[in-house]
Amino acid sequence: MNENDGKTINTDTYRLFACDLSDTAQLERSLRAFKFDFSIPTLVLSECVITYMKEKDSTKLVKFLGDKLENAGFFVYEQCLPDDGFGAFMVEHFNKISSPIHGLARYKTPEEQVLRYLGAGWSKCKVHTLSSIFLHLSPPEIERIRNLQLFDEYEEFFLKCSHYFILVATKGNCDILHGVLNLKNLPETDTNFIPISEKPLQVKLLVTPGHLKRYGHTLCVGEDANINIIGGFGEENGKHKRLGSFVTSTFERNCVNVVNTVNNSNFERLYSSCEEYNGRLYLIGGRLSPQTPVKDVLVLDSKTGDLIESFNNSALESARWRHATCIYKHYLVIIGGRNTKGTLDEVILFDLNNRNVIKTSLDSPVISGAVSVWGEKLLISGGQSPVYSPGTGHTWSTCQEFVWIIQLQGEELKKRKILLDVEPRFGHTSHVVADTLILVGGVTPSGPSGIDCVNLITGEVMRHNLSNIKSNIIMLHNHKSLIKDGKLVIIGGGGNCFSFGTHINPSISINMKDILP
């Protein structure tokens, strides 16, 4: 038999026909007309298909297939987790292109999807997010993928992967697929033990000039309490681009007010850092693209933004980005980051008086981590590399965060590592208030994180989620933050969300009394 009437392709080995999948009665009639055998092993593939159907219709289809097929495997690839910042942006994107994700309204989590299929005639079901699958690939395979091109936007990569899943539901003699395909239960991060504050943090939108909406920028608070913001990615003249501006601003009465703006191509960089010391602002590293790092350290007048000098100290290896910095006594501290060759594990103390350098190395790289001063100590949080690096192993396999405690004793850096009962993260910021380490946002193996408060004496953790802001989406990564006038102020953040488009946060503030225990 070999027929083609313009609506079907019907050959001895292949049948293709169109059918409204919400009409399961018609689907069954069509299958039987083509002599479909409901008893033989059958593979059903749905790659972002049934989630666009009305939920009652897709659920009816899942049950129809579960009831009618005697031996089958159902492989499904779909979205999940619509309620966090990235999920909300994802849902908004599909609404804008008139393809709403109907299934997400009822079945939001991978776990709810498992219950859906087990309650619809399927005897076994397992589900894994793409981030979980990626993290459990073999090191050589991760290395192969990593080397396909120079890429460093892993915050968005893991956010997107944590919002898509692959589900495998089976019945009959196809249940064996779970063993043959090694569909074991991949270990997931268990966050159920982390105490979560009963009330979400109340978020206040800041009145902020449009040209301060950016991500991947750097920020420091000057000795005159002014906020210095440099570079990043945002919108200028209606176009998204790298921003070459040095913006001096203040935070007063819940408003960010611009005092001065200096435009210069030297400021056009992403993922750099800046710190102020004795009226001079040090701008370190950054990149134009993953292939084009910025090599020089710029020394600027912190009030005017004028260039005082530019230098390239080989001991600093300043051609780096996604590093963390702070001022510790009279030292500029530089932590990790990456360059065109790979990720870095260095801790550098650069003496700003005589330009001598003290160095040590950690036992794994730190990329997009954070550093804060705690009395005489430095606390390095997060930044474990989520991607395998030769010689260091896969640092996210532990699914547990650690903090490095660094202390200068004479001319030697002493270091100690402590484990925290929270997930590893990167792309966050951190602050220390008294004996509490505040971890602001970031990306974890299971998706975005809120704000965690860690008691540095007892190790106890309290997690805070953010309240929803009507008509505004907040993604707590690639942002910068500061504490002023009893408020945690978060400037910008967001990122390139691949096919969903670019999202840039509004700036917000949160009352510190609501954050601290």
N, C-alpha and C positions, 0 to 999 in steps of 0.2 A: 504494500500500500504506500502510495506517495502522492499526497494531495496538498494543495495550498489554495485556499479560497480567498486569500487576502486578510482573513481574520485569524487563521490558524496555520500552523506548520505541522503537518502530520506525515511522518515517515515511519519506516519499519523500526527505527531505533530512537526516534525523537518525537515528542509531542509538545507543542507550544500553543496555548490558547489564552485569551483574555477572559477575566471573570471578575465581577465585583465580590471581593473577599468578605464583605459584610453580609452577603446573601449566601449563607452556608448551604441552603437547600439547592440553589442553582449550582454551587460549586460541586456538591455531591453528584448531581445529575450529569454535569459535564465530565467529571472524572469517570463515572460509570459508562458514559457514552464512548469514552476512549479506552474502555476495558481496563481501567486502573484496578490493580489488585491490592486491596486494603490489608492483606495478610502478610505480604512479603516485606522484608526489612526496607524501610523507607527513611531517607534523609530529607529533612525540611530545613531550608535556610531562610533566615529573615534578617537581612542587613538593613537596619533602620527602615522597616516597612510597617509592621503592624502598630508601632507606636504612634504613627500619624493617623491611624483610624480612630473613630470615636471609641472611647474606652469600652463601652458595652458591646460594640461590634468586635473589637479585637479579643476581648475576653471570651466571647461566644466562639470565635474562630479557634482560639487555643483549646477550648473544651471540645469543639467538634473534632479537631485533629486528635486530641487525647482519647476521645471515645471511639472514633472510627478506625484509626490506625492500630493494628494489633502489635506490630513490632516496628518501632520508629525511634529516631533521634532528632530532636528539634534544637538547632543551633541558632541562637538569637544574639544580635549585636545591636545595642540600644543605649540611650542616655539614661542617667540617673541623677539623684541629688539636686533637685531644682531650687532648694531653699537657701543655699549659701550664696555669696556674692557672685562667684563664677557661674553657678547654676542658674541664678536669676538672669545673668547676662546672656547665657546660652538660650534660655527660654525666650527672652526678649528678641533675640536674633531670629529665631524661627517664627515668632509671631510677625515680625516685620516683613518677612518674605512670604507670608501667608501660608506657612506650613506648620501650624501649631502642633506641639508634642502632646497629644491628648492623653496618652497613657501615663504620663508623669504625674498628672493631677491625683491619681489614686495610688499608683505603685511608684513610690518615690525612691526607695532604697533597694539595693540588690537583694537584701533579705526578704523584703516584701514580694519581690518577683519570684523567689523560690517558693514561697507559700502559695502564690498565684497558680503556678504550674502544678504543684503537688495536689492542689485542690481541684484540678481540672482534668484528672485522668492520667497524669504522668506519674510513674512510680518512683523515679529518681530525678533529682535536679541539683545541679551545682552552678555557682555563679562566681565569676572573678572579675574585678575591675582590670582595666588595661594596665594601670600602674602596678597592681599586684603581680600581673603576669610579667611585665617588664622587669621588675625587681627580682624575679625568680628565674630569669633566663641565666644561662651559664655565663661566667665571666668572659669567655672568648666571644660569645654571641653579642653581649653588650658592648664589648670592645669593637667588634665589627661594625655595629650600628653607629657607635660613637665616632668612628673614623670615616663615615660616609661623607661628612662635611663638618667644618668647624662651626660648632653651634653652642650657644651658652644660655639660651632662654629656657632653662629647665624649670623655672617656676611655672610658666604657662604650659609647658609640656606635661608636667605631673598634674597640674590642675585639670587639663583636658582629659588626660588618661584616667584620673580618678572619677570623672563624670561619664565614662562610658564603660560598659561591661559586656562580657561574653557569657551567655547562659547556655548550658547544655541540659536539656530535659530528655529522658529516655523512658521506654517501656518495653515490655516483652523481652525477646532475646537480644534487643539492642542495649539492654542495661549493661552488657559486657563492655560497651564503649568506655565506660568510666575507668575500667581497668586497663584496656588495650591502649587508650590514649593517655594513660597516666594522669587522669583528671583528679588528682588528689586535692584535698583541701589545703590550699596554700595558706601558710600562717599569716594572719592579719594582725595589725596593731590593735591591742586591747586597750581601749580608753575608758572602759566602764568603771575602772577603779579610781579615775580622777574626779575629785569633788568638783561639781559645777555650781556656781552661784545660782540661787533660785531666780533672781531677777536679772534679765539682760541689762547690760550697761546702757544708760540713756545717752544717746549720741546727739550732739549739737552741731548743726551745719554752720560753718563759718562764712562770714561775708568775705569773699576772697576775689581779688582781681583775676580775670580769666587767664592772663598770661602766666599765672602761678600754677595752673593745672598742668601737672607734668608727672612723669615717673622716671626712675633711673637717675634722678638728680642727686646732688649732695647738699648737705646743710650743716651749718654749725651756728651756735649762739655765741656772739661776740662778747667781749668784756664789757661793752656798753649796753648789753642785753638786746642788741639788734640781732635779727635773724638773717643770716647770709645764705642765699640759695643760688646754686650754680648749675648750669647745664641741664641735662636730662632730655626727655622726649616729650613733646607736647604739640600744641597747635599755634601756628603763627600765620597771620594773613590768610586764614581759612585752609591751611595745609598742615598736615602732620609732618613733623621734622625734628631733627636734633636742634636743641635750643642753645644758642650761643650768648647767653645773658648771665650777668651777675646781678642779682636782685637783693637789695637791702630792704628789710621790712621790719615792722614791729607787730606785736600781738597785744592789743588793748581792747577791753570791753567786747570781747568775743569777735573781734575783727582783725584780719591781717591787713595792715596798711603798708603800701609800698612807699619807701622813703627815697630810694634812688635805684636806677637801672643803668647798667653799663653793658653795652653790646660789643662783643669782641669774639672773633672766630676761635681764639684760644680757649674760650669757655664752652665751646661746642663739643661736648663729650658726655658719654653715658657711664654710669657705674664707677665714678671717681670718688674721691673723698676730700674733705677740706677740714682743717682745724686752725684755730687762732691762738697765737701766743705772742704776748707783748706787742700788740697792735699790728702784727703781721699775720696774714692768712696764707696758709700753706695748702696748695691745691695739688693733689697727688694722683697720678695715673688717670685711668679711664680709657675709653675706647671710642672710635668712630664706628667700626664694625668689628666682628670677631677676628678679622684678618689685619686690622689696623689699630694697634694700641697707640696711646699717647705716652711719649717717653719722658718728657721733662717734668720736673717739679717746679711749679710756679710759686713765687713769693709775691704776694699782693698787699697793697695798703688796704687794711680792713675797712676803712671808712670810705675810700674813693674807688676801690677796685683797680687802681693803677698798678701796673707791673713794676715791681722793684727789682727783681732778678729772676732768672730762669737757670736751673742747673740740673744736671743728670749725674747723680751719684751712683756709681756702679754697685756699691755695697747695698743700696736700697733696691736695686733692680726695679726701678720705678715704672717700667713699661708693664704695668699690671692693672687689672680692674676686678671689680667684685671683691675687693679686700675690705677690711674694717680698720678704722683708725680711732685714736683718741689722744688727748694730752695727759701724760702721767708725769707729775713733777715738771722737770724741764726737758722731758723727752717727747718726741713724736713717736707714737706706737703704731706700727703697721703689722697687720695680721693677715697672712694668707693671700687669697685672691687667685687669679689665674693669668696666664699669658698665652701666647700663641702655641706654646709647647705643651701646656698642661696646667694642672692645678698646683698650688703652692702650700707648703706646710710651715713656713717661716714665721717666727715672731721677731720683729726688729724693733729695737729702741734706738732712735736717732737723736743724739744729743743736740738740741737746738742752740746751745751756747758754743760748742766747739766742733760740732758735726762728726763726732766719733760715733761708732755704731757698736751696739751689743746685740748679739743674735742667739737664738736657739731654734730648735726644730721640734714640732709636734710629731706624734706617731701616725698622723693622717692629715691630708690636706683640709684646709678651711676655705670654703668659697661661699660668698654671700652670707657670712656669719656676722656676729656682732660682738663688740667689746665694750665693757663698762668698767669704771674705777670703783672699787670697794675698799675705802680706807687706803691701806698700803698695798693692796692687791689689785690685779687685773683679772676680770672674769670674761672669758671667751666662750660664747654660747653659740650653738648651732653651727651651720656651715659644713656638716659632714657631707662629703661628696655623694650624691645620689647615683652617680654613674661610675662604674668600675674604672679604676686607674691602675695601670701595671705596677706591681710591687706593693700596692697598698690594700688590695682586696676591695670587697664591696662593703662600705661602711654603713649602709642602711640595713644590712641584714639583721642587725641586732634589734631594730625598731625601738631603740631607747636613746634618749638624749643624754649627752654628757656635757659638763662644763669644765673647762680648763681654768685652774687658779694659778696665776703667774705672779711671782714676787721677786723684786730686785734685791739681792743681798750682795753688797759691795759691787763688783763688776760681773756678777754671775746671776743668771735668771734661774730661779727655782720653779719647778712646775709640778702640778698635781692634777689628776683627773678624777672627777666625781660623777657618778651616774645619777640621773634624775628620773623620776617616775612619770615622764611625759615622752611623747613621740619626738624623734629628731625633726628639725625644721631648718629651713634656710630662707633667705629673702625677708627676714624680720628685722626689727630694731630692739634695743634693750636699754634699760635704765636701772639704776640702783637707788632706792630710797631707804635710808636707815639700813636694816638688815634684810631687805626684800629685793629680790631680782625680778624685774618686770619684763616679760618677753612679749613683745607686741607683734602679733600676727605671724606671718610667714607661711610657708607651704610644707606640709608633712606628707608621709607616704599615702595617707588616706584623704588628702585634700587640704583646704585652707584651715588655718588655726585662728583662734580668737586671741584673748589676752590672758596669759598665765602669770600668777604671782607665786614666786618660790621663796619660802622662808629659808634664808641662808644658814640659819642656826639649826633648825630642826629638819629641813628638807621637805616640809609639807608644801603641797601645791594647792592653789585654788584657781579654778578656770572660770573665765568670764566670756560669755558670748555677747555680741553687740545687738542692740535692738534694731529693727528694720526702720529705715528712713523712707517715707513715702516718696516715690518717683526718683529715688537715688540708690545707686548700687555702690557698695563699698567692698573693695578687694584689698585685704591687708597684706600686700607684698609690694616690693619695689617702692615703698614709701619712705619718708623720713619723719621722725618724731622728736618732740622736746617737751619738757615739763616747765610750765611757767604759770605763776599766779594760781596755783592749786589746780591746774588743768593739764591733762595730757593732750597735747596738740599734735595732730597727725596731718602732715602736709603731703598732698598728692598720693601717688601710688597707682597700681593697676598694671596694665601691660598689653602687649600684642597678643590677642586671644585667637590667633590663627584665622581660620575662615569666619569666625564670629565677628571679627573686627577689633579695633583698638578701644580699650576702656581706660579712662583716666578718672580717678576719684575726685569728688569735691573734698576740700579740706574740712576736718572735723575736730571737735574737742570733746573730752570726757572728763567729768569731775573726778579728781584723784581720790576724794573721800569714798567714792563708790568702788574704786579699784582696790585700794589697800585694805587688808583685813583689819 
